[in-house]
Amino acid sequence: MKFKFSPYIAIQVKEHEKAVDFYKRVLGMEFVESKGNDTYLNKDGINFVFEDNPNSNKVFLNLR
């Protein structure tokens, strides 16, 4: 089976506001939108979704 990378990465974070601030300010990601507990950022064509989840720190990759 062959996998192809999809440009979407979801990250669950414990401190949502601090995490989003860090990725925007330090790593230069651009704000796209916020929906519910999720904040969408983009960097060089890669889409990142930061999910506010105080009980977890997980990263999800979308493979096709």
N, C-alpha and C positions, 0 to 999 in steps of 0.2 A: 504494500500500500504506500502510495506517495502522498506526502503532505505539502501543502502550499501555504506560506505565511499570509495571513490576512492582516491588514494594517490596523488592528484593534487590540488594545491591551486594557484589561480592567484590573484595577487595584483596589482592594478593600483597605481602608485606613482607619486607625483609631481616633486620630485628631484631624478631622476633615479640613477645617479652615487652615490649620498650620501646614498641612501637606499640600493643599492647593496653592497656598502662598509661596511655599518653597519651590514647587515645580514651575510656577510662573516667574517668580523673581530671580531665582538662582539659575534654573535650567532654561529659562527663556521660552517656555511653552506659551502658546496663545490660547486665551479663553474662547470657547465656542458657545457653550450654553450650560445652564443648570436645569435639571429636572428632578424634582423631589429630593432624594438623598444623593443624587449623582451630579458630578460636575464633569463636563467634557472639555478637554484641552487637546491641542494639536501641536506637534513639532515635526517639521520636515516630512509631512504626509503621513505620519503615524498618529492615529487617534487614541487618546488615553481617556479612560473613564475612571474617575475616582469616586468610589462608593463609601459613604459614611457608615461604618460598621465598627462600633467601639469594642466588639467582642472578637474581632478577627484581623489578621494581616495576611491576606492572600493575594496572589497575582493570577489572573486568568489570561491565557493567550487563545486567540481564535484561529484555529488551523482548519484549512479546507482540504 
